[in-house]
Amino acid sequence: MSDSVNKEWDSARLSGVGCDVVNCVYHGKDGHCHADSINVESHSAIRKAETFCGTFEARSSM
């Protein structure tokens, strides 16, 4: 995994955005998202469970 993709080490966390998805490249060990920005997606969501993080990128196996 390249350092440019893994935001965990080279950028500050996205203020106020927690993340529990440990297999995402933007997940920080501090439990926060380290992406520069996020996209929460779903055109017809009524409940939280009907939304998803469009910024998610799966970590490569180490």
N, CA, C and O atoms as a GROMACS GRO file, in nm:
protein
  248
    1MET      N    1   0.085  -0.117   0.000
    1MET     CA    2   0.000   0.000   0.000
    1MET      C    3   0.090   0.123   0.000
    1MET      O    4   0.183   0.132   0.080
    2SER      N    5   0.062   0.217  -0.088
    2SER     CA    6   0.147   0.334  -0.098
    2SER      C    7   0.112   0.435   0.010
    2SER      O    8  -0.001   0.440   0.058
    3ASP      N    9   0.212   0.515   0.048
    3ASP     CA   10   0.189   0.616   0.150
    3ASP      C   11   0.091   0.723   0.102
    3ASP      O   12   0.020   0.782   0.183
    4SER      N   13   0.086   0.747  -0.030
    4SER     CA   14  -0.006   0.849  -0.080
    4SER      C   15  -0.151   0.806  -0.066
    4SER      O   16  -0.239   0.892  -0.057
    5VAL      N   17  -0.177   0.676  -0.065
    5VAL     CA   18  -0.313   0.626  -0.049
    5VAL      C   19  -0.350   0.615   0.099
    5VAL      O   20  -0.464   0.642   0.136
    6ASN      N   21  -0.255   0.575   0.182
    6ASN     CA   22  -0.283   0.554   0.323
    6ASN      C   23  -0.277   0.685   0.400
    6ASN      O   24  -0.168   0.730   0.438
    7LYS      N   25  -0.392   0.747   0.422
    7LYS     CA   26  -0.399   0.877   0.489
    7LYS      C   27  -0.376   0.866   0.639
    7LYS      O   28  -0.365   0.968   0.707
    8GLU      N   29  -0.368   0.744   0.691
    8GLU     CA   30  -0.355   0.724   0.835
    8GLU      C   31  -0.231   0.791   0.891
    8GLU      O   32  -0.234   0.841   1.003
    9TRP      N   33  -0.123   0.792   0.817
    9TRP     CA   34   0.003   0.842   0.868
    9TRP      C   35   0.038   0.983   0.820
    9TRP      O   36   0.119   1.050   0.884
   10ASP      N   37  -0.021   1.029   0.710
   10ASP     CA   38   0.027   1.154   0.653
   10ASP      C   39  -0.075   1.268   0.650
   10ASP      O   40  -0.053   1.366   0.579
   11SER      N   41  -0.185   1.258   0.724
   11SER     CA   42  -0.277   1.371   0.731
   11SER      C   43  -0.351   1.372   0.864
   11SER      O   44  -0.359   1.270   0.932
   12ALA      N   45  -0.402   1.486   0.898
   12ALA     CA   46  -0.482   1.498   1.020
   12ALA      C   47  -0.617   1.433   0.998
   12ALA      O   48  -0.664   1.421   0.885
   13ARG      N   49  -0.678   1.390   1.106
   13ARG     CA   50  -0.810   1.327   1.094
   13ARG      C   51  -0.912   1.428   1.047
   13ARG      O   52  -0.896   1.548   1.066
   14LEU      N   53  -1.017   1.377   0.985
   14LEU     CA   54  -1.129   1.460   0.942
   14LEU      C   55  -1.207   1.497   1.067
   14LEU      O   56  -1.268   1.410   1.130
   15SER      N   57  -1.206   1.621   1.103
   15SER     CA   58  -1.262   1.666   1.230
   15SER      C   59  -1.406   1.621   1.249
   15SER      O   60  -1.493   1.649   1.167
   16GLY      N   61  -1.431   1.552   1.359
   16GLY     CA   62  -1.564   1.512   1.397
   16GLY      C   63  -1.620   1.390   1.328
   16GLY      O   64  -1.736   1.354   1.351
   17VAL      N   65  -1.541   1.324   1.245
   17VAL     CA   66  -1.592   1.207   1.171
   17VAL      C   67  -1.526   1.080   1.223
   17VAL      O   68  -1.408   1.054   1.196
   18GLY      N   69  -1.602   1.003   1.299
   18GLY     CA   70  -1.554   0.875   1.350
   18GLY      C   71  -1.561   0.769   1.242
   18GLY      O   72  -1.637   0.783   1.146
   19CYS      N   73  -1.483   0.663   1.257
   19CYS     CA   74  -1.482   0.554   1.159
   19CYS      C   75  -1.454   0.422   1.230
   19CYS      O   76  -1.356   0.409   1.304
   20ASP      N   77  -1.542   0.324   1.207
   20ASP     CA   78  -1.524   0.190   1.264
   20ASP      C   79  -1.481   0.088   1.159
   20ASP      O   80  -1.465  -0.030   1.191
   21VAL      N   81  -1.463   0.130   1.034
   21VAL     CA   82  -1.436   0.038   0.924
   21VAL      C   83  -1.285   0.016   0.912
   21VAL      O   84  -1.216   0.086   0.837
   22VAL      N   85  -1.235  -0.082   0.986
   22VAL     CA   86  -1.091  -0.103   0.995
   22VAL      C   87  -1.027  -0.149   0.864
   22VAL      O   88  -0.905  -0.141   0.850
   23ASN      N   89  -1.106  -0.196   0.769
   23ASN     CA   90  -1.047  -0.239   0.642
   23ASN      C   91  -1.054  -0.130   0.535
   23ASN      O   92  -1.041  -0.160   0.417
   24CYS      N   93  -1.075  -0.004   0.575
   24CYS     CA   94  -1.071   0.110   0.483
   24CYS      C   95  -0.936   0.179   0.495
   24CYS      O   96  -0.883   0.193   0.605
   25VAL      N   97  -0.879   0.222   0.382
   25VAL     CA   98  -0.748   0.289   0.385
   25VAL      C   99  -0.751   0.419   0.464
   25VAL      O  100  -0.646   0.465   0.509
   26TYR      N  101  -0.866   0.480   0.482
   26TYR     CA  102  -0.876   0.607   0.552
   26TYR      C  103  -0.904   0.592   0.702
   26TYR      O  104  -0.907   0.691   0.775
   27HIS      N  105  -0.925   0.469   0.748
   27HIS     CA  106  -0.951   0.445   0.890
   27HIS      C  107  -0.824   0.466   0.970
   27HIS      O  108  -0.720   0.406   0.941
   28GLY      N  109  -0.831   0.552   1.072
   28GLY     CA  110  -0.717   0.574   1.159
   28GLY      C  111  -0.726   0.488   1.283
   28GLY      O  112  -0.835   0.454   1.330
   29LYS      N  113  -0.612   0.452   1.336
   29LYS     CA  114  -0.609   0.372   1.458
   29LYS      C  115  -0.673   0.445   1.575
   29LYS      O  116  -0.705   0.385   1.677
   30ASP      N  117  -0.692   0.577   1.559
   30ASP     CA  118  -0.757   0.657   1.662
   30ASP      C  119  -0.909   0.653   1.650
   30ASP      O  120  -0.980   0.719   1.725
   31GLY      N  121  -0.962   0.574   1.554
   31GLY     CA  122  -1.106   0.560   1.538
   31GLY      C  123  -1.172   0.672   1.460
   31GLY      O  124  -1.294   0.690   1.468
   32HIS      N  125  -1.093   0.749   1.386
   32HIS     CA  126  -1.145   0.860   1.306
   32HIS      C  127  -1.110   0.841   1.158
   32HIS      O  128  -1.018   0.766   1.124
   33CYS      N  129  -1.184   0.910   1.073
   33CYS     CA  130  -1.159   0.907   0.930
   33CYS      C  131  -1.046   1.003   0.897
   33CYS      O  132  -1.042   1.116   0.947
   34HIS      N  133  -0.952   0.958   0.812
   34HIS     CA  134  -0.838   1.041   0.773
   34HIS      C  135  -0.843   1.080   0.627
   34HIS      O  136  -0.741   1.121   0.571
   35ALA      N  137  -0.959   1.069   0.564
   35ALA     CA  138  -0.975   1.116   0.427
   35ALA      C  139  -0.979   1.269   0.428
   35ALA      O  140  -1.013   1.329   0.529
   36ASP      N  141  -0.944   1.330   0.316
   36ASP     CA  142  -0.951   1.476   0.306
   36ASP      C  143  -1.096   1.523   0.313
   36ASP      O  144  -1.124   1.631   0.365
   37SER      N  145  -1.187   1.443   0.260
   37SER     CA  146  -1.330   1.471   0.265
   37SER      C  147  -1.403   1.339   0.247
   37SER      O  148  -1.343   1.240   0.206
   38ILE      N  149  -1.532   1.337   0.278
   38ILE     CA  150  -1.610   1.214   0.259
   38ILE      C  151  -1.736   1.244   0.177
   38ILE      O  152  -1.783   1.357   0.171
   39ASN      N  153  -1.788   1.139   0.115
   39ASN     CA  154  -1.916   1.144   0.045
   39ASN      C  155  -2.008   1.043   0.109
   39ASN      O  156  -1.981   0.923   0.106
   40VAL      N  157  -2.116   1.090   0.168
   40VAL     CA  158  -2.218   1.001   0.223
   40VAL      C  159  -2.323   0.987   0.115
   40VAL      O  160  -2.380   1.087   0.070
   41GLU      N  161  -2.348   0.864   0.072
   41GLU     CA  162  -2.431   0.843  -0.046
   41GLU      C  163  -2.558   0.764  -0.019
   41GLU      O  164  -2.560   0.672   0.062
   42SER      N  165  -2.661   0.801  -0.088
   42SER     CA  166  -2.788   0.732  -0.101
   42SER      C  167  -2.891   0.836  -0.144
   42SER      O  168  -2.912   0.936  -0.075
   43HIS      N  169  -2.951   0.814  -0.255
   43HIS     CA  170  -3.045   0.912  -0.310
   43HIS      C  171  -3.180   0.911  -0.239
   43HIS      O  172  -3.251   1.012  -0.239
   44SER      N  173  -3.217   0.799  -0.180
   44SER     CA  174  -3.351   0.790  -0.122
   44SER      C  175  -3.349   0.744   0.023
   44SER      O  176  -3.444   0.680   0.069
   45ALA      N  177  -3.243   0.775   0.096
   45ALA     CA  178  -3.231   0.731   0.235
   45ALA      C  179  -3.337   0.794   0.324
   45ALA      O  180  -3.366   0.914   0.316
   46ILE      N  181  -3.393   0.712   0.409
   46ILE     CA  182  -3.485   0.759   0.511
   46ILE      C  183  -3.426   0.732   0.649
   46ILE      O  184  -3.452   0.805   0.745
   47ARG      N  185  -3.346   0.625   0.658
   47ARG     CA  186  -3.282   0.586   0.783
   47ARG      C  187  -3.130   0.579   0.764
   47ARG      O  188  -3.080   0.562   0.653
   48LYS      N  189  -3.060   0.593   0.872
   48LYS     CA  190  -2.914   0.588   0.873
   48LYS      C  191  -2.861   0.463   0.803
   48LYS      O  192  -2.762   0.470   0.730
   49ALA      N  193  -2.925   0.349   0.825
   49ALA     CA  194  -2.879   0.223   0.768
   49ALA      C  195  -2.889   0.220   0.615
   49ALA      O  196  -2.833   0.131   0.551
   50GLU      N  197  -2.959   0.315   0.557
   50GLU     CA  198  -2.975   0.321   0.412
   50GLU      C  199  -2.871   0.410   0.345
   50GLU      O  200  -2.878   0.433   0.224
   51THR      N  201  -2.776   0.460   0.421
   51THR     CA  202  -2.668   0.542   0.366
   51THR      C  203  -2.539   0.463   0.368
   51THR      O  204  -2.528   0.362   0.438
   52PHE      N  205  -2.441   0.508   0.292
   52PHE     CA  206  -2.310   0.444   0.295
   52PHE      C  207  -2.201   0.545   0.261
   52PHE      O  208  -2.229   0.651   0.204
   53CYS      N  209  -2.081   0.513   0.298
   53CYS     CA  210  -1.967   0.600   0.273
   53CYS      C  211  -1.914   0.576   0.132
   53CYS      O  212  -1.860   0.469   0.103
   54GLY      N  213  -1.930   0.673   0.046
   54GLY     CA  214  -1.882   0.662  -0.091
   54GLY      C  215  -1.732   0.682  -0.102
   54GLY      O  216  -1.675   0.659  -0.208
   55THR      N  217  -1.667   0.723   0.006
   55THR     CA  218  -1.523   0.746   0.008
   55THR      C  219  -1.446   0.617   0.039
   55THR      O  220  -1.325   0.611   0.019
   56PHE      N  221  -1.516   0.515   0.088
   56PHE     CA  222  -1.453   0.389   0.129
   56PHE      C  223  -1.362   0.333   0.020
   56PHE      O  224  -1.402   0.324  -0.097
   57GLU      N  225  -1.241   0.295   0.059
   57GLU     CA  226  -1.147   0.223  -0.028
   57GLU      C  227  -1.090   0.109   0.057
   57GLU      O  228  -1.034   0.132   0.164
   58ALA      N  229  -1.105  -0.012   0.008
   58ALA     CA  230  -1.057  -0.128   0.083
   58ALA      C  231  -0.906  -0.129   0.094
   58ALA      O  232  -0.834  -0.096  -0.001
   59ARG      N  233  -0.858  -0.166   0.212
   59ARG     CA  234  -0.714  -0.185   0.232
   59ARG      C  235  -0.669  -0.309   0.158
   59ARG      O  236  -0.743  -0.407   0.150
   60SER      N  237  -0.550  -0.306   0.104
   60SER     CA  238  -0.491  -0.424   0.044
   60SER      C  239  -0.447  -0.516   0.156
   60SER      O  240  -0.411  -0.471   0.264
   61SER      N  241  -0.448  -0.645   0.130
   61SER     CA  242  -0.399  -0.741   0.230
   61SER      C  243  -0.251  -0.718   0.250
   61SER      O  244  -0.177  -0.696   0.154
   62MET      N  245  -0.209  -0.723   0.374
   62MET     CA  246  -0.067  -0.700   0.405
   62MET      C  247   0.010  -0.827   0.405
   62MET      O  248   0.131  -0.826   0.429
   0.00000   0.00000   0.00000
